[in-house]
Amino acid sequence: MPVIIVGGPSGTGKTTVGQELARLLRERGDSVCFIEGDNLHSEENIAKMSAGIPLMDVDRWPWLERLSKESVRGAATHSYVVVTCSMLRRVYRDYLNSKIGSEGWYPLRMYLLNNTYENVLQQMRARQHFFKPDMLRSQYDTFEPGVKGEANVVNVKCEGKTPVELAEEIIKDITLGDNCARDGATH
């Protein structure tokens, strides 16, 4: 029933890490609902991003609402819900905290994948990622890493780690039990 959201700017590996996390949890015998947050964007949001237009708050709020509802729905029938969502700003994370907690009272952990703009840009160019460099810059300009005391948020350093290593790090964290004292902490 816990909801685990893997976030961070585009190109940090949210989807790949989220998929690895879901796979590892399933291998343990857990039932997992995987939600790719990008699939919940409206047609208008997809058109903007495809045209290289960064999303604004007004574009993101309905998307975050859909994402929180799908997370609660998944938590009602699965051992874990693994969600990918950029959740670039603290206000978005606070919103997800309030909606998932108030609607379903499901435990929530948000893991923010942190890597430098330069590293991600280099990786995206090597992979020929669809995201344009100016949109990546916009994501990093908007991104607010988790801060000490921020509820249910853990910053995860990505540099030099594989997606499997990052997923294993997250599993280790969620199995430690009471992590409240480490909110906003960095791994």
C-alpha positions as CSV (number, residue, x, y, z in Angstrom):
1,M,0.0,0.0,0.0
2,P,2.9,2.5,0.2
3,V,3.2,4.9,-2.6
4,I,6.7,5.6,-3.8
5,I,7.2,8.5,-6.2
6,V,10.5,8.7,-8.1
7,G,11.1,12.3,-9.3
8,G,13.6,14.8,-10.5
9,P,14.3,16.8,-13.7
10,S,13.9,15.2,-17.1
11,G,16.8,12.9,-18.0
12,T,17.7,11.9,-14.4
13,G,16.3,8.4,-15.0
14,K,13.0,8.5,-13.2
15,T,11.3,6.1,-15.6
16,T,14.2,3.6,-15.7
17,V,14.7,3.7,-12.0
18,G,11.0,3.4,-11.3
19,Q,10.7,0.4,-13.7
20,E,13.7,-1.3,-12.0
21,L,12.2,-0.5,-8.6
22,A,8.9,-2.1,-9.6
23,R,10.8,-5.1,-11.0
24,L,12.8,-5.7,-7.9
25,L,9.7,-5.4,-5.6
26,R,7.9,-7.9,-7.8
27,E,10.8,-10.3,-7.6
28,R,10.4,-10.1,-3.8
29,G,6.8,-11.3,-4.3
30,D,5.1,-7.9,-3.8
31,S,2.2,-6.8,-6.1
32,V,3.1,-3.5,-7.7
33,C,1.2,-0.9,-9.6
34,F,3.5,1.1,-11.9
35,I,2.3,4.5,-13.0
36,E,4.3,6.5,-15.6
37,G,3.4,10.0,-14.8
38,D,4.1,11.3,-18.3
39,N,1.2,9.1,-19.5
40,L,-1.2,11.1,-17.4
41,H,-0.5,14.4,-19.1
42,S,-3.3,16.1,-21.1
43,E,-3.2,16.3,-24.8
44,E,-2.6,20.0,-24.4
45,N,0.5,19.4,-22.2
46,I,1.9,16.8,-24.6
47,A,1.4,19.3,-27.5
48,K,3.3,22.0,-25.6
49,M,6.2,19.8,-24.6
50,S,6.4,18.4,-28.2
51,A,6.6,22.0,-29.4
52,G,9.4,22.7,-26.9
53,I,7.2,24.9,-24.7
54,P,7.9,24.4,-21.0
55,L,4.9,23.6,-18.8
56,M,3.7,26.2,-16.3
57,D,2.0,25.7,-13.0
58,V,-1.5,26.0,-14.5
59,D,-0.6,23.1,-16.8
60,R,0.7,20.9,-14.0
61,W,-2.1,21.2,-11.4
62,P,-4.6,19.1,-13.3
63,W,-1.9,16.6,-14.1
64,L,-0.9,16.3,-10.4
65,E,-4.6,15.8,-9.5
66,R,-4.8,12.9,-11.9
67,L,-1.6,11.4,-10.7
68,S,-2.6,11.6,-7.0
69,K,-6.0,9.9,-7.8
70,E,-4.4,7.1,-9.8
71,S,-1.8,6.6,-7.0
72,V,-4.6,6.3,-4.4
73,R,-6.5,3.9,-6.6
74,G,-3.5,1.7,-7.1
75,A,-2.6,1.7,-3.4
76,A,-6.1,0.2,-2.6
77,T,-5.3,-3.0,-4.5
78,H,-1.5,-3.4,-4.5
79,S,1.4,-3.9,-2.0
80,Y,3.2,-0.9,-3.6
81,V,2.5,1.8,-6.1
82,V,5.6,3.1,-7.9
83,V,5.0,6.4,-9.7
84,T,7.3,8.5,-11.9
85,C,6.7,12.3,-11.6
86,S,9.1,15.2,-12.0
87,M,7.6,17.0,-8.9
88,L,10.2,19.7,-9.5
89,R,8.9,22.2,-6.8
90,R,8.2,21.7,-3.2
91,V,4.7,23.0,-3.6
92,Y,4.0,20.1,-6.0
93,R,5.4,17.6,-3.4
94,D,3.4,19.2,-0.6
95,Y,0.3,18.8,-2.8
96,L,1.0,15.1,-3.4
97,N,1.6,14.7,0.3
98,S,-1.8,16.2,1.1
99,K,-3.8,14.5,-1.6
100,I,-2.4,11.0,-1.2
101,G,-2.5,11.2,2.6
102,S,-5.9,12.8,2.9
103,E,-7.7,10.7,0.3
104,G,-6.3,7.3,1.2
105,W,-4.0,7.6,4.2
106,Y,-1.4,5.6,2.3
107,P,2.3,5.8,3.4
108,L,4.2,8.0,0.9
109,R,7.9,8.4,0.1
110,M,9.2,10.7,-2.6
111,Y,12.7,10.1,-4.0
112,L,14.3,13.0,-5.9
113,L,17.0,11.9,-8.3
114,N,19.7,14.5,-8.3
115,N,22.3,14.8,-11.0
116,T,24.0,17.9,-12.4
117,Y,22.6,19.7,-15.5
118,E,25.9,19.1,-17.3
119,N,25.9,15.3,-16.7
120,V,22.2,15.0,-17.7
121,L,22.7,17.1,-20.8
122,Q,25.7,14.9,-21.9
123,Q,23.7,11.7,-21.3
124,M,20.7,13.1,-23.2
125,R,22.8,14.0,-26.2
126,A,24.5,10.6,-26.2
127,R,21.0,8.9,-26.1
128,Q,19.5,11.4,-28.6
129,H,16.7,12.1,-26.0
130,F,13.6,13.9,-27.3
131,F,13.9,16.6,-24.7
132,K,15.5,19.8,-26.1
133,P,18.4,21.4,-24.1
134,D,16.5,24.6,-23.5
135,M,13.6,22.6,-21.9
136,L,16.1,20.7,-19.8
137,R,17.5,24.1,-18.6
138,S,14.0,25.2,-17.7
139,Q,13.5,22.0,-15.6
140,Y,16.8,22.7,-13.7
141,D,15.9,26.4,-13.3
142,T,12.5,25.3,-11.8
143,F,13.9,22.3,-9.7
144,E,13.9,22.7,-5.9
145,P,15.7,19.8,-4.3
146,G,14.2,18.5,-1.1
147,V,15.3,20.3,2.1
148,K,15.8,19.0,5.6
149,G,12.4,18.6,7.3
150,E,10.5,18.4,4.0
151,A,7.9,15.6,4.7
152,N,8.5,12.2,3.0
153,V,11.2,13.5,0.7
154,V,14.7,11.9,0.2
155,N,17.3,13.3,-2.2
156,V,19.2,10.6,-4.1
157,K,22.5,11.3,-5.6
158,C,22.7,9.6,-9.1
159,E,26.2,10.3,-10.3
160,G,28.1,7.1,-10.9
161,K,25.2,4.8,-10.0
162,T,23.2,2.5,-12.3
163,P,19.4,2.5,-12.3
164,V,19.5,-0.9,-10.5
165,E,21.8,0.5,-7.8
166,L,19.5,3.4,-7.4
167,A,16.4,1.2,-7.2
168,E,18.2,-1.0,-4.6
169,E,19.1,2.1,-2.6
170,I,15.4,3.1,-2.5
171,I,14.3,-0.4,-1.5
172,K,16.8,-0.4,1.3
173,D,15.4,3.0,2.5
174,I,11.8,1.9,2.4
175,T,12.5,-1.3,4.3
176,L,14.2,0.6,7.1
177,G,10.9,1.4,8.7
178,D,10.4,4.8,10.4
179,N,12.3,7.2,8.2
180,C,10.7,10.4,9.5
181,A,13.9,11.7,11.0
182,R,15.5,11.6,7.6
183,D,13.0,13.7,5.6
184,G,14.7,15.9,3.2
185,A,17.9,13.9,3.7
186,T,20.4,13.1,1.0
187,H,21.7,9.6,0.1
